[in-house]
């Protein structure tokens, strides 16, 4: 919650520190290669996600996540940053963002990192089934 709170209410320095701490805690820091060190390393991410609002993700979350992922990837050597992107977006936006990482893929039997669309569909189906059972 401290990362969410910092991104929602903190000043620029607090937001950068929260992103750095979250990247370490969520084991995605290693995918974000940069010659910068410390919190400044995360400034490109903050530039991208800070102005975002939840309404952008309401209709087509997967498509919007992919757009953000491409923007972040371009800032970090065109690396695969999908897991990091969904984690940072969840901290910033929360719903309707779902964290997509190896644990999520394994839980739904998705074999590769390209399965974000499949993951969202399987998650939605499972969620609706559980709602009906409640």
C-alpha positions as CSV (number, residue, x, y, z in Angstrom):
1,X,0.0,0.0,0.0
2,X,2.9,2.4,0.6
3,X,3.8,2.3,-3.1
4,X,0.2,3.0,-4.1
5,X,-0.1,5.8,-1.6
6,X,3.2,7.4,-2.8
7,X,2.2,7.3,-6.4
8,X,-1.2,8.8,-5.6
9,X,-0.1,11.5,-3.2
10,X,3.6,11.9,-3.1
11,X,5.8,14.5,-4.7
12,X,8.1,13.5,-7.6
13,X,10.9,12.3,-5.4
14,X,8.6,10.1,-3.3
15,X,7.1,8.7,-6.5
16,X,10.5,7.8,-7.9
17,X,11.5,6.2,-4.6
18,X,8.3,4.2,-4.5
19,X,8.9,2.9,-8.1
20,X,12.5,1.9,-7.2
21,X,11.4,0.1,-4.0
22,X,8.5,-1.6,-5.8
23,X,10.8,-2.7,-8.7
24,X,13.1,-4.3,-6.1
25,X,10.3,-5.8,-4.1
26,X,8.5,-7.2,-7.2
27,X,11.8,-8.5,-8.7
28,X,11.6,-6.5,-11.9
29,X,14.5,-4.1,-11.4
30,X,16.9,-6.3,-13.3
31,X,14.8,-5.9,-16.5
32,X,15.0,-2.1,-16.4
33,X,18.6,-1.6,-17.7
34,X,19.7,2.0,-17.4
35,X,22.9,3.9,-17.0
36,X,21.2,5.9,-14.3
37,X,21.3,4.8,-10.7
38,X,18.9,5.0,-7.8
39,X,15.5,6.5,-8.1
40,X,16.4,8.5,-11.2
41,X,16.6,5.2,-13.1
42,X,12.8,5.1,-12.9
43,X,12.1,8.6,-14.1
44,X,11.1,7.4,-17.7
45,X,8.5,5.1,-16.1
46,X,7.1,7.8,-14.0
47,X,7.0,10.2,-16.9
48,X,4.8,7.6,-18.7
49,X,2.5,6.4,-15.9
50,X,2.1,9.5,-13.7
51,X,-0.5,11.2,-16.0
52,X,-2.5,7.9,-16.5
53,X,-6.0,7.6,-15.2
54,X,-8.1,4.4,-14.6
55,X,-10.7,5.4,-17.3
56,X,-8.0,4.8,-20.0
57,X,-8.1,1.1,-19.1
58,X,-11.8,0.5,-18.7
59,X,-12.8,-0.5,-22.3
60,X,-9.7,-2.3,-23.6
61,X,-7.2,-2.9,-20.8
62,X,-5.0,-5.3,-22.7
63,X,-4.6,-3.0,-25.6
64,X,-3.8,-0.1,-23.4
65,X,-1.3,-2.1,-21.3
66,X,0.5,-3.2,-24.5
67,X,0.8,0.5,-25.5
68,X,2.3,1.4,-22.2
69,X,4.6,-1.6,-22.3
70,X,6.0,-0.5,-25.6
71,X,6.6,3.0,-24.3
72,X,8.5,1.6,-21.3
73,X,10.3,-1.0,-23.3
74,X,11.7,1.7,-25.6
75,X,13.1,3.5,-22.6
76,X,15.0,0.4,-21.4
77,X,16.6,-1.1,-24.5
78,X,13.6,-2.7,-26.1
79,X,13.5,-5.4,-23.4
80,X,10.5,-7.5,-22.4
81,X,8.9,-5.4,-19.6
82,X,5.4,-6.8,-19.6
83,X,5.6,-8.1,-16.0
84,X,7.1,-4.8,-14.8
85,X,4.5,-2.8,-16.7
86,X,1.6,-4.6,-15.2
87,X,3.0,-4.3,-11.7
88,X,3.7,-0.6,-12.0
89,X,0.3,0.0,-13.6
90,X,-1.4,-2.0,-10.8
91,X,0.3,0.1,-8.2
92,X,-0.7,3.3,-10.0
93,X,-4.2,2.3,-11.3
94,X,-5.3,-0.8,-9.6
95,X,-8.6,-2.0,-11.2
96,X,-8.9,-3.1,-14.0
97,X,-5.2,-3.9,-14.1
98,X,-4.2,-7.5,-13.4
99,X,-0.6,-8.4,-12.6
100,X,0.8,-10.6,-15.3
101,X,4.0,-12.4,-14.3
102,X,5.3,-16.0,-14.3
103,X,3.1,-16.9,-11.3
104,X,0.0,-15.7,-13.0
105,X,0.9,-17.4,-16.3
106,X,1.6,-20.7,-14.5
107,X,-1.7,-20.5,-12.5
108,X,-3.6,-20.2,-15.8
109,X,-1.4,-22.6,-17.8
110,X,-0.2,-19.9,-20.1
111,X,3.2,-20.9,-21.6
112,X,4.7,-17.7,-22.8
113,X,4.8,-14.0,-22.1
114,X,2.6,-13.2,-25.1
115,X,-0.5,-14.6,-23.4
116,X,-1.8,-11.4,-21.8
117,X,-5.0,-11.5,-23.8
118,X,-5.5,-15.2,-22.9
119,X,-4.8,-14.4,-19.3
120,X,-7.4,-11.6,-19.1
121,X,-10.0,-13.9,-20.7
122,X,-9.3,-16.8,-18.4
123,X,-9.3,-14.5,-15.4
124,X,-12.6,-13.0,-16.4
125,X,-14.2,-16.4,-16.9
126,X,-12.9,-17.6,-13.5
127,X,-14.0,-14.4,-11.8
128,X,-17.5,-14.6,-13.2
129,X,-17.8,-18.3,-12.3
130,X,-16.8,-17.5,-8.7
131,X,-19.3,-14.6,-8.5
132,X,-22.1,-17.0,-9.5
133,X,-21.1,-19.5,-6.8
134,X,-21.2,-16.8,-4.0
